[in-house]
Amino acid sequence: MNLWEGNIASHVAADDFWGSSSHFVFFRNWLWGDETGTGVPAFPPQEGFDAIDLYPMQTYYSFIGNVLGHLNLHTNWGAATLLGFNEYAEAGNPIVYSLGGGSGSIPSSGSTSLSHGNYDYKTAGVAYWQGGTNHSLAASMYYPNEPGFLHGYPWPLEGPEGNPTINPNPAESCYVNGPATGAAFNPAACYASGPTPGAPTAPVAP
């Protein structure tokens, strides 16, 4: 029962190796459905090209206002399947919603998931408005107003508005614009200001 909001990730995958999971909410994230980096890495292998991948026994997930896919990387979204189940989808034949079947008395991920207002690069629009007819999405499910750490960034960061709205978040900006690998971390390289470390304190005698 966790909320995932405002993240940028290659994809969401919930496997069944350790049993079931349920009741996660993904709101206004950008899920690329693609491998990252300058080239496809050796691991993960050249498969798993899906924006949402729920194995069997992963139930009652909600996906609301996300952006699914990314142009100009490795994935051919024109050849994608919109809805099915293939956790090993390849770049030339990706899948947007990979939703597994049920197991025994446990219902399938597809029959229990909610997809509402997600923009995908297969249909170049919103394929599903499940669960209601209100197409006006809140900017956040957690913050009543734009939080201070997003000052200077668009609000909201991601969503179907703008066909679609896709923006970096502070974590991505820090990763891309921060100090070189091996250098000491400098908060000023990533943010307008950083925390000031306090003076060390003497150890307390036992």
C-alpha positions in Angstrom: 0.0 0.0 0.0 2.7 2.5 -1.2 2.4 5.5 -3.4 5.0 6.0 -6.1 4.8 9.6 -7.5 7.0 11.7 -9.6 9.7 9.1 -10.5 11.5 8.4 -13.7 12.4 4.7 -14.2 13.0 2.2 -17.0 9.9 0.3 -16.0 7.8 -1.2 -13.2 8.2 -5.0 -12.7 6.6 -7.0 -9.9 7.6 -10.6 -10.2 6.3 -13.8 -8.5 9.5 -15.3 -7.3 8.7 -14.5 -3.7 5.0 -14.7 -3.8 2.4 -12.0 -4.3 2.2 -8.2 -3.8 -0.8 -5.8 -4.0 -2.3 -2.4 -3.6 0.5 -0.2 -5.0 -0.3 3.2 -6.6 1.8 4.7 -9.4 0.8 8.3 -10.0 2.4 10.7 -12.5 5.6 8.8 -13.1 7.6 8.5 -16.4 8.1 4.8 -17.0 10.3 4.5 -20.1 9.8 0.8 -21.0 13.3 0.9 -22.3 16.9 0.1 -21.2 18.9 3.2 -20.2 22.4 4.3 -20.8 24.3 4.8 -24.1 23.8 1.2 -25.1 21.7 -1.7 -24.0 23.6 -3.2 -21.1 24.5 -6.9 -20.7 22.3 -7.1 -17.7 19.4 -6.8 -17.8 19.5 -8.8 -21.1 18.0 -7.5 -24.2 14.5 -8.2 -23.0 12.0 -6.8 -20.5 11.0 -3.9 -22.8 7.7 -3.1 -21.2 6.6 -0.1 -19.3 4.4 -2.0 -16.8 5.1 -5.7 -16.1 3.0 -7.4 -13.4 3.6 -11.1 -13.1 0.8 -13.5 -11.9 -0.3 -12.9 -8.3 0.5 -9.2 -8.3 -3.0 -7.7 -7.8 -4.8 -4.4 -7.2 -2.2 -2.1 -8.7 -3.3 1.4 -9.8 -1.6 3.3 -12.6 -2.9 6.9 -12.9 -1.5 9.7 -15.0 1.8 8.1 -15.9 3.7 8.4 -19.1 4.6 5.0 -20.6 7.4 4.9 -23.1 10.2 7.0 -24.4 11.1 8.0 -28.0 14.5 8.0 -29.5 16.0 5.2 -27.4 15.9 1.5 -28.3 12.3 0.6 -28.2 10.1 0.4 -31.4 6.8 1.6 -30.0 5.2 1.5 -33.4 5.5 -2.3 -33.2 4.4 -2.6 -29.6 1.5 -4.6 -28.1 -0.7 -2.4 -26.0 -2.0 -5.1 -23.6 -1.0 -8.7 -22.9 1.6 -10.6 -20.9 5.2 -11.0 -22.0 7.8 -10.3 -19.3 10.5 -11.0 -21.8 9.4 -8.6 -24.5 12.2 -7.4 -26.8 13.0 -3.9 -28.1 11.6 -4.7 -31.6 8.3 -6.0 -30.1 7.7 -4.3 -26.8 4.5 -4.2 -24.7 3.0 -1.3 -22.8 0.9 -3.2 -20.2 2.2 -6.7 -19.4 -0.3 -8.1 -17.0 -0.1 -11.8 -15.9 -2.9 -14.2 -15.2 -4.1 -15.5 -11.8 -3.0 -18.5 -9.8 -5.4 -20.7 -8.0 -7.8 -18.6 -6.0 -5.8 -15.4 -6.6 -7.3 -13.2 -9.4 -5.1 -12.0 -12.3 -3.2 -8.8 -12.3 -5.0 -7.7 -15.4 -8.5 -8.1 -13.9 -7.7 -6.3 -10.7 -5.4 -3.5 -11.9 -6.6 0.1 -12.6 -5.3 2.1 -15.6 -6.6 5.6 -15.7 -5.2 8.5 -17.7 -1.8 7.0 -18.7 -0.2 8.4 -21.9 1.5 5.7 -23.9 3.7 5.9 -27.0 1.9 3.0 -28.7 -1.4 4.8 -29.2 0.2 8.3 -28.8 -2.6 9.1 -26.4 -4.5 7.7 -23.4 -5.8 4.2 -24.1 -7.7 3.7 -20.8 -9.8 5.8 -18.4 -10.8 2.9 -16.2 -12.7 3.6 -13.0 -14.4 6.8 -13.8 -15.2 9.5 -16.4 -13.3 12.4 -14.7 -10.3 13.1 -16.9 -9.0 15.9 -14.8 -6.1 14.6 -12.7 -4.8 16.2 -9.5 -1.3 17.5 -9.6 -0.3 15.3 -6.7 -1.9 12.7 -4.5 0.4 13.7 -1.6 1.2 17.4 -1.8 -1.6 20.1 -1.7 0.7 22.5 -3.5 4.0 22.4 -5.3 6.7 21.4 -2.7 9.7 23.6 -2.2 12.2 21.1 -3.6 10.5 21.4 -7.0 10.9 25.2 -7.1 12.0 26.0 -10.7 10.6 22.8 -12.1 7.2 22.4 -14.0 4.4 21.3 -11.8 3.3 18.6 -12.2 6.4 17.0 -13.7 4.8 14.2 -15.6 1.4 13.3 -17.0 -0.8 12.9 -20.1 -1.4 16.7 -20.4 0.6 18.1 -23.2 0.6 14.8 -25.1 2.5 14.1 -22.9 4.1 16.2 -20.2 7.6 14.9 -19.5 10.2 16.7 -17.4 13.3 15.9 -15.4 13.0 15.7 -11.6 15.5 17.0 -9.1 17.1 13.6 -8.7 17.7 13.2 -12.4 19.1 16.7 -12.6 21.4 15.9 -9.8 22.5 12.7 -11.5 23.1 14.4 -14.8 24.6 17.7 -13.7 26.3 16.6 -10.4 30.0 16.2 -9.9 32.1 13.7 -11.8 32.4 10.1 -10.7 34.9 9.9 -7.9 34.6 13.6 -6.8 33.4 14.5 -3.4 29.7 15.1 -3.2 29.0 18.8 -3.5 25.3 19.7 -2.9 25.8 23.0 -4.6 26.5 21.1 -7.9 23.0 19.6 -7.7 20.8 22.0 -5.8 20.5 25.7 -5.0 21.6 25.0 -1.5 22.5 22.0 0.6 22.5 21.1 4.3 25.3 22.5 6.4 27.0 19.7 8.3 27.2 20.2 12.1 30.3 20.1 14.2 31.3 16.6 15.3 30.4 15.8 18.9 32.6 14.1 21.4 31.7 10.4 22.1 29.6 9.8 25.2 31.3 7.7 27.8 29.5 4.4 28.6 
